[in-house]
Amino acid sequence: MLKSEITPVVTDIPKLRRIPERWFALISGIVVVVLLTGPLWAGAGLMRNAVDFLSYLALAQMWNLLAGYAGMLSIGQQAWIGLGGYSLFVVADDLQLPLILGFVMAGIVAAVLALPASWLLFRLRGGYFAVGTWVIAEVFRLLVTNNVEWLRGGYGRTLNVADFDPDTRELVTYMLAVAIGIGATALVFWLMRSRVGLGLTAIRDAEVAAGSLGINTNRMKLFVYVLCAGVTGVVGALIYLNQLRITPDAAFSPQWTAFMIFIVVIGGIGTIEGPIVGTIVFYFLREGLTDLSEWALIILGAIAVITMLFAPEGLWGLLKRQFSLEVFPISRWLPVKSSEKN
């Protein structure tokens, strides 16, 4: 083989411009302070909208971590939303324990049940894995639906919050939403700046090669799968604390995962900024299409298809390519010199 055939030729790749770390910290601090002080300046309607927005943001960040970074395409994340919601109702209503313990138990139940689910799913690949996640979600839905005596089956349950007046409940729900929404984003940011994030990226891009380099791919994928299930379960508890009523068909609806996928696809998969942009777009689209009932889902689906065809990197990907800008500093760059063919 000629030397010219094996000499790498590297073209100049524009390095992303990052926001200085002090500015990133300052902007992040301002956002956190604004959200935490929301009860002082925001009305009840705006706070409820914020809870909704932060719930979808946390769900999208977890789905993006699972599919966009770890390469595991799941269409059954509604399983953990339903389990998290029902766990909250059982702890708060049946056991008469504080709500915060209900949130803790929602995460634990979802994470623990994700372990046997992963044992089955990790034997599947590609589209079979995705279908398998949906099948497991349906199994949980059927189990809850048929449990008429305890979980009241298809009739659903209503959360008893007699210990809270409406204003206090809305305040508690809002503060929990801020903690969960910010926490989910910060968790992904921290993971992607760690060795775990580097390993996940390697697994997503080339799993066999990552394993040959010493990365324990099964252990890392299991960690991410269980983590995403647990956090999604906590978000499920938040959603149904906000709604106060839960039914199996609503809690285990595939629509939850469809919305997660839409948000990440529109915003930009494999980025932290993408789910934030996607949640903003999704929220305003959903509000604008409220009166169209079934047509709203058709329109959202059409927008997602058009985005995948003409802008597969999502809206943030377009902005990133246009301005070479990165808000969350997670990219890693190696110094590379240009070379020419001999």
Buried (B, 14 or more C-beta within 10 A) or exposed (E): EEEEEEEEEEEEEEEBEBBEEEEBEEEBEEEEEEBBEBBEEBEEEEBBBBBBBBBBBBBBBBBBBBBBBBBBBBBBBBBBBBBBBBBBBBBBBEEEBEBEEBBBBBBBBBBBBBEEBBEEBBEEEEEEBBEBBBBBBBBBBEEBBEEEEEBBBEEBBEBEBEEBEEEEBBBBBBBBBBBBBBBBBBBBBEBBBEEBBBBBBBBBEEBEEBBEEEBEBEEBBBBBBBBBBBBBBBBBBBBBBBBBEBBBEBBBBBEBBBBBBBBBBBBBBBBBBBBBBBBBBBBEBBEEBEEEEEEBBEBBEEBBEEBBEEBEBBBBBBBBEEEEBBBBBBEEEEEEEEEEEE
